[in-house]
Amino acid sequence: MPRIDDDLRALNSDARTVWGHYQPEMARAAANMSLAVYQNSRLSMREAEAARFQTALLNGCDACYNYRIARDLPGYIASVDAEAIANVGADRGVAPDEALYAAVEAGELEGLSDRERLAVEYAARIGTEPKGLPDDDAFWRRMHHAFEDREIVDLSYSITTWIAAGRFLHVLQLDSFCPAGVRHRELETAQ
């Protein structure tokens, strides 16, 4: 049950419509930040998705949990900016398969690359221990060994954007109305 009073069916049952209804400027800024993260990331799709999915697990957001970059990003990008083309090109590497999501969820990261494992760890630590993270010199040595500074900034913007959006959706119980979550449940029901 959503934690705001309006009938979501009257607002087209779309979480983005609710955001825009109450705070259009904030909604536009959130959509633009999300679009920037997805369209401008230089991380591989597997690295980004490993971190995003770890964040989804921490946030508890159903839509974020069910979202898959290869399946959902083109439709999401088109819904935010009809002229944009989703950044899922070959330069971002192979799209993750369900084994990556299962490994992250189970915490069994041995099959992931060093960078993917670090992305998962970074997402978990930003989400659970942001106060102590800046002081962990050993962690930062590993990060700087694996990632360039611009990639660390990329990953930081990405993770914190996913934290904000996912927690917003989840605490207001709008995640069940988010297009990514609804689409996944429809696919599951059809099977």
C-alpha positions in Angstrom: 0.0 0.0 0.0 1.6 3.3 -1.1 2.4 5.7 1.7 0.9 8.7 -0.1 -2.9 9.1 -0.3 -3.5 9.8 -4.0 -5.1 6.9 -6.0 -2.2 5.8 -8.2 -4.6 4.4 -10.8 -5.8 8.0 -11.4 -2.2 8.9 -12.0 -1.7 6.1 -14.6 -0.2 3.7 -12.0 3.3 5.0 -12.7 5.7 6.0 -10.0 7.2 8.6 -12.2 3.8 10.3 -12.6 3.5 10.5 -8.8 7.0 12.1 -8.5 6.1 14.7 -11.1 2.6 15.3 -9.6 4.0 16.4 -6.2 7.4 17.9 -7.0 7.9 18.3 -10.8 11.3 20.1 -10.5 12.7 17.4 -8.1 11.3 14.7 -10.3 12.9 16.2 -13.4 16.2 16.5 -11.6 16.0 12.9 -10.4 15.2 11.6 -13.8 18.0 13.6 -15.3 20.5 12.3 -12.8 19.4 8.7 -13.5 19.6 9.3 -17.2 23.1 10.7 -16.8 24.2 7.7 -14.8 22.9 5.2 -17.3 23.9 7.2 -20.4 27.4 8.4 -19.4 28.8 5.6 -17.4 32.1 4.2 -18.7 31.9 1.1 -16.5 31.2 -2.2 -18.1 27.6 -3.3 -17.9 28.6 -6.2 -15.6 30.5 -3.9 -13.2 27.6 -1.4 -13.1 25.0 -4.0 -12.7 26.8 -5.9 -10.0 27.0 -2.6 -7.9 23.4 -1.7 -8.8 22.0 -5.0 -7.9 23.9 -5.0 -4.5 22.3 -1.6 -3.9 18.9 -3.0 -4.8 19.3 -5.8 -2.3 20.2 -3.3 0.5 17.4 -0.9 -0.5 14.7 -3.5 -0.6 13.2 -2.0 -3.7 11.2 -4.6 -5.7 11.5 -2.7 -9.0 15.3 -2.3 -8.6 15.6 -6.0 -7.7 13.7 -7.0 -10.8 15.4 -4.5 -13.2 17.8 -6.0 -15.8 19.9 -3.5 -17.8 19.9 -5.5 -21.1 16.1 -6.0 -21.0 14.9 -2.8 -19.3 17.4 0.1 -20.1 16.3 0.8 -23.6 12.6 1.2 -22.6 13.5 3.3 -19.5 15.8 5.6 -21.6 13.0 6.1 -24.2 10.5 6.9 -21.4 12.8 9.6 -20.0 14.2 11.0 -23.3 12.5 9.8 -26.5 15.4 10.8 -28.6 18.2 9.1 -26.6 19.6 5.8 -27.5 20.4 3.5 -24.5 24.1 3.2 -23.7 24.3 -0.6 -24.0 26.9 -0.7 -26.8 29.7 -3.2 -27.2 32.1 -0.7 -25.6 30.4 -1.5 -22.3 31.0 -5.2 -22.6 28.7 -8.2 -22.4 25.4 -7.7 -20.7 25.2 -9.7 -17.4 23.4 -13.0 -17.3 21.3 -14.2 -14.4 24.3 -16.0 -12.9 25.8 -12.6 -12.0 22.6 -11.5 -10.2 22.4 -14.9 -8.4 26.0 -14.7 -7.3 25.6 -11.2 -5.9 22.4 -12.1 -4.1 24.0 -15.2 -2.6 27.2 -13.3 -1.7 29.2 -15.9 -3.7 31.4 -13.6 -5.7 34.3 -15.9 -6.7 33.1 -16.2 -10.3 33.1 -12.4 -10.7 36.1 -10.3 -11.9 38.2 -8.4 -9.4 36.5 -5.1 -10.5 33.0 -6.6 -10.3 33.7 -7.9 -6.7 35.1 -4.5 -5.7 32.0 -2.7 -7.2 29.8 -5.0 -5.1 31.8 -4.3 -2.0 31.9 -0.6 -2.6 28.1 -0.5 -3.1 27.6 -2.5 0.1 29.9 -0.3 2.1 28.4 3.0 0.8 25.0 1.6 1.6 25.8 0.3 5.1 28.9 2.1 6.5 29.4 5.4 4.8 31.0 7.0 7.9 33.9 4.5 8.1 34.5 4.0 4.4 36.7 7.1 3.8 39.1 6.0 6.5 39.8 2.5 5.2 43.1 3.0 3.5 43.5 -0.7 2.6 40.2 -0.6 0.7 41.1 2.5 -1.1 44.5 1.0 -2.2 42.5 -1.9 -3.7 40.1 0.5 -5.4 42.9 2.6 -6.9 44.7 -0.5 -8.1 41.6 -1.7 -10.0 40.0 1.6 -11.1 41.0 4.9 -12.4 39.9 8.0 -10.5 37.2 8.8 -13.2 35.8 5.3 -12.8 35.7 5.7 -9.0 33.8 8.9 -9.5 31.5 7.2 -12.0 30.8 4.3 -9.7 30.2 6.7 -6.7 27.7 8.8 -8.6 26.0 5.6 -9.9 25.7 3.9 -6.5 24.5 7.0 -4.7 21.9 7.7 -7.4 20.6 4.1 -7.1 20.5 4.4 -3.3 18.5 7.6 -3.5 16.0 6.4 -6.1 15.6 2.9 -4.7 15.0 4.1 -1.2 12.6 6.8 -2.3 10.6 4.1 -4.2 10.7 1.6 -1.4 10.0 3.7 1.7 6.9 5.3 -0.1 6.0 1.8 -1.3 6.0 3.0 -4.9 8.3 0.2 -6.1 5.3 -1.9 -7.0 4.2 0.9 -9.3 7.5 1.5 -11.0 7.5 0.4 -14.6 10.5 -1.9 -14.2 8.9 -3.8 -11.3 5.5 -4.0 -13.0 7.0 -5.2 -16.2 8.9 -8.0 -14.5 5.8 -9.2 -12.5 3.8 -9.2 -15.7 6.4 -11.4 -17.4 6.5 -13.8 -14.4 2.7 -14.1 -14.4 2.7 -14.9 -18.1 5.0 -17.8 -17.7 
